[in-house]
Amino acid sequence: MLNRLAGSTSPYLLQHQRNPVDWYPWGAEALQKATLEDKPIFLSIGYSACHWCHVMEHESFENPHIAAILNEHFVSIKVDREQRPDLDQIYMQVVQMLTGSGGWPMSVFLTPSTKPFYGGTYWPPENRWGRPGFANVLTSVADAWKTKRQAILEQSEELVGHLQKSIGSSANSSHGTLDSKVATTILEKADTTLLELFDPNHGGFGRAPKFPHATDLRLLMRRQSIDPNAHRWNAITKTLDCMAAGGIYDHLGGGFARYSVDVRWLVPHFEKTLYDNALLVAAYLDGYRLTQNSNYANVVRETLDYVLRDMTDPLGGFYSAEDADSEGEEGKFYVWSQNEIEKILGDSAAGMFCEAYGVTQSGNFEG
C-alpha cells in the first residue's frame, strides 16, 4: 500500500512510498496535523544515494512495530536534502549542536511549531554498538512529550536561540571586507591546524573514517605556492599520492568514492557524489600545477571522463550521486573476487595484479 510520498518528484521520497510509516512530505498539511493533534514531529532527512539511509529504512521504517509507534505518537515528515538544502542546513546545525557531529540519515524531533528539541543521525532498531535503539528513542521522546513538556519547550527555545545567534553571526560576517591582517592570521591558523592533523603514514587528516578534504588541500597548496615549506609539501604530496593509489579512487572507472572507512584509504564507502569529484578535480589540478606530477593530471582526466560517462544525463544535466548499494548490497557493483580477476586477466597477469592490489581468496575486508 502506498503512502503520501507516492506522488513526490524526489527519488529519495519515492524510495519510502511503501513504508508502513504514515509519512508526510514537508508542508502545511503535516504541520497543521501536528498542531491539531498536539503531537511532536519526527523529521527524517536524507538523500537517494545514502547507504545508511537505506539501512535505517530497512531496519526501522519497514518495521511494523516501529512504524506503529511513529504513527501513534508522532507526525512523521520525510525530506530530501537535495530538494530542500535550506531545511537540511538548519536542522543539521541543530544536530551538530546536540551531538557534536552530523550526517545522514538525519533524525530530528520538533515541536508542532517546528522548533527542534532532540536529534541525532542513524539509530539501529535495538540497542547496538553503544547506540540506543530507535524504538527506545521513540518511546522515550513520546513519554517525555507527555510528562516533561515544559522541559522540552525550554530546550527547544534554547536551541532556537543558539541557532539564531549562529545564523546571525554568519550573516554579519558576510558583509564588508575582512581586514588583511585578520585574514592572514586565520589562514596561518588553518595552515598550522591542518599540518598538526596530518597523518604522516597514510596521508590525509585525522583518523578513520577518512574524508578527502579537497578544500583544505587547496588551501595548503595556495599557502605552499607563496610560502614554501617542506612539511607542508610532504603533507600535500603524501595525501594526493595515497588517495590516488588507494581504494577510495576507482582505478578502473575513474572518480573518487565519498570516503574511506579505514585509515589507509583502502576500503571506500562506495557512494560517489558529483560535488566531491568536482572538488577533487580542482584539488588534483592544483596539485599538478604546483608539482608538475603527471599522475595528478591523469587523475583529473580519468575523473572528468568518469563524470562525462557515468554522471551526465543524455539531456545534458549532471546526476548528483551514485548509490553505494547495488541490488540491495553495499558495494556489490565494485567488488571483485580473485576468481573473477583470474578469469578476465589470465593466470600470469592476475598473479601480478592480485599481489599489487592485495587480493586473496578470503578477501581483504569483511570477507
N, C-alpha and C positions, 0 to 999 in steps of 0.2 A: 504494500500500500504506500502511495506517495504522500509526502508531507508538503508543507508550504514552500519548500525550496525548489520544487519541481519546475516552477516557471522562471527560475533565475537564468541570467545570462552568464553567471560565473561558473567556470568548470569546477571550482572548489565546492561551492554550494551544491552543485548538482551531484557531486560525489556523496553527499549526505541526504539526498532526497528520499532514500528508502529506510533511513534510520527510524526506529520506533520513538525517538525523541521528537516531541512536538516543536520542532524548530520554527523560528520566525526569522526572516531577514530583518536587518536593521530598518526601522521605520516607525511611523506613527501608530500603526496597529499594535505592534508589540509593546511600545511604551505606554499606550493607553491601557492595555490589558494589565500590565504590571501595576499601574496606578489604581485601576478599578478593583483589582483583586488583592491589592496590598501585598504583592509578592516581590521578593528580590529578583534581580535579573542575573542570569548566568550568561556571560558574554564569552564566546569562543571565537578566537581569531586565528586564521591560518592561511594556507595557500595550497594550490593543487599539487605541487611537486614536493611537498614537505613529508618526509618519511615518518617522523614522529607524530604528525597529524594523522597519518594513515593508521599508525599503531594505536593511538588513543581512540580513533573511531572504531576499529575492530574490537578492541578490548572493552570499551566503555559505552560508546554511543550506539553500538549494535547490541548491547547487553540489556535484555528486557528489565532486569531488576534495577539497574542504574537509571534506565530511561524512565521507569515508573517513579523513582524519587524525583528526577528532574521535572517530570510532568505534573507531579502533585504539588511541589513546593516552590517551583521557580518558573519564570518566563525565560525560555532559552532562545538566545539570539546567536546566529552564525554569521560571521563577517569574513569576507575575502580581503586580506590586506592589500592585494594588488589592485582591487577596485576602490578600497577606502583606506589609502595610506594615512589620511588625516586621523581617522579613529585609531588606527594601529599605532601611530606615533604618540598620541595622547595616552592611551592605556598601557603602552609599553613603558613609558616613563613611570607610570604608577607601579607596575610590576617590578621594575628596577629599584624603585624606592623601597618597596616592601621586602624584596628578596636579595638585592644586590646584584642580580643578573637578569637576563631576559632570554627570549627565544620563542619558538613556535612548536606546538600549538600554545597560544596564549590564552589563559583562563582567568577571567576577572569577574568578581561578584559586585553588582551595583545596586544602589537603592533604586526605587521606581523613577526617581528624578535623574538617573544615570550617574550619580556620584559613586565612585569606587570605594570599597571598604576592605576588600581582601582579594588576593590574586596569586597566581603562580604560572607555571608553564604546563609541562606534561605531568599528569598524575597517573600511576598504574591503577588498575581496578581495585586491587587489595594492597595492604601494606607490603612494600617491597623495596629493596636497595636503600633503606633508610628514608624512603618517601612514604607519606601517608597515602592510604588507598583512596581513590576518588569517591567511592561510596561513603567512606567515613567522613571525608571532607564535606560532602553534600549534606549529610545528616547533621554534622556539627554546625554548619552555617545555617541550615534551616532551623535548628534548635535555638541558636543564638539570635536569629531574627525575631523569634517569638519571646525569648526570655531576657535578652540583653540588648533590646532595641536601642536604648539611649546610648549605650557604649558604641554600637555600630554607627549611629548617626554622628557621634562626636569624632569617631575615627575617620569617617568619610569627609567631614568638614576639614579635618586636619590635613588629610591627603590632598584635597582640592586646594587648600591654602598653599601647600608646598608646590603643587603643580603650577598654580598661578604665578608664584614667585619665580619658578624655573622658566616658565614661558616668558614672563615679563623681562627677566634679565637677559634672555636670549634675544628678545625683540630690541631691547635697549642697546645691546652690544652690536647690532647690525647697522646702527645709524652713525654717521660721521666717519672720521678716519682714525686709524689706530696709530698712536704715536710710534715712531720708528724705533725708539729705544725699548719701548714695551714689547713691540713686535719681535725685536731681536732677542730679548730675554725669553719670550715664550718659545721661540724656535730653538734657542740654545737648551732650554729645559727639556723640550720634547726630544731633541737630539740625545742628550745625556740619559734620559729615562729609557729610550729605546735601546741604547747601547748597553745599559745595565740589564735589560730584559733579554738581550740577545743570547741565543743558545749556541755556544761555540762548537759543539759537537755535531749538531744536525742542522744548523741554520734556523731562521725564524725567531719568534719572540715568545717567551713563556713556555708553558708546558702543554701537554695534550689535554683536550683536542687542539690541534694546531691549525690556525687560520692563516691565509697568505699575507694579510696586512699590506695590500698593494699601495695604499695611500701613504702609509708610514715609510715604506721602502722609497717611494718617490721623494718624500721629504728628505730622507737621508742622502739620496743621490743629488738633490739640489744643494744640500749643505756641502757634500763632497766636491761638487764642481767649483765652489767658491772658497772652500776651506779644507784642503786635502788633509786626510788623517788616516793612518794605516789601520787602526782598529775599525773605523767606520767602513773603510774599503773592504776589509775582511768580512764584516757583517753583511754588507750588500752582496758581495760576490758569493759568499758561502750560502746565503739564503736563496739567491736566484739559482745557483747550481743545484742545490739539494732539492728544491721544489721541482725543477725541470727533470731531474733524474729519478724522482720518487713516483710513487703510485698515485699521488694527487694529480699528476699530469697524465693525460691519456696518450701513451706512446704510439698507439695505432691510429686513433681518430683525431688527435689534437684536442686542445682545450683542457681546462682545469676543473676538477671537482670542487665542491663547496669548501671542504676542509679535510684534514687528515685526523683519523681517530687516535693515532699514535704519535709519538714524539718524532719519529724518523721520516715522516711523510710517506710511509709505506702503504697504509690501507686507507683509501679515501672513504668519506661519506659520499656515495655515488651520485648524488644530485649535482647537476651543473646549472648554473644560473648565468643569464646574459650579463648582468651587471658585474659579477665577479670577473668574467672573462674580458669584458671591456676594460676594467681597471687593470687587470694583469697584462693585457696587451700594451697599455701605456707604460706600465712599470718595466716590462722587458724591453720595450723600445728605448726608454730612458737608460736602461742598463747597457744596451748596445751602444748608444751614443756616448755613454761615459767610458766604456771599456773597450769598445770595438770587438767584443767577443761575438763571433759569427753564430755561435749556438743560440744566443739570445735572439738574434734576428730570425733564426729558424723557428724558434718557439712562437714568435709573433706571427710568422707566415702560417704555421700549422694551426694556430688558434683561430686566426681570421678565416682560414679555409674551413675549419670546423663550423664556425658561425654561419658562413655563407652556405655551407652544405646542409647542416642539420638544424640550424636555429632560425632560418629565414623562410617565411611563408611564400608560396608561389605568387601571391599578390603583392609582395614587397615588404610587408611588415616583419618584425622580429618576434620570435617566441621568447617569453620571459624566462623559462626554465625547462630543464629536462628532469623528469621524475627519477628519484633514487630507486624506486621499485619497478620491477618488471614482472608481470604475471603474478603480482602479489608478493614478490620476494625481493628483498633489498639487494641490488647489485647484480641480479641474475644476468642481465644483458652484457655486463662487463667481465664476468668471472670466467676463467679458463681452467680446465683440468689438464694435467700432464698428458693424458691420452689424446685429448683434442689437439694439443700443440704438436705432439709426435705425428699425428695423422696428417696435419697440414704441412709441417716443415720437413718431415723425414727424420730418421734417427740421428744423423750426424749434426745437422743444423739445430735440431730440437735439443740435443745434449748441451750444445753451446748456449742456446737461448735459456734453457732451464737453469743452467749454472749462473748465468748473468743475472737472471731475474729471481733466483731463489725459489724456483718451482719444485715441489715434491709431490709424490702421490698423496700424502696426507694433508697437503695444503700448507699455507704459511700464515693463516689467520682463521681461528674458529673452524677448522676443518676445511 
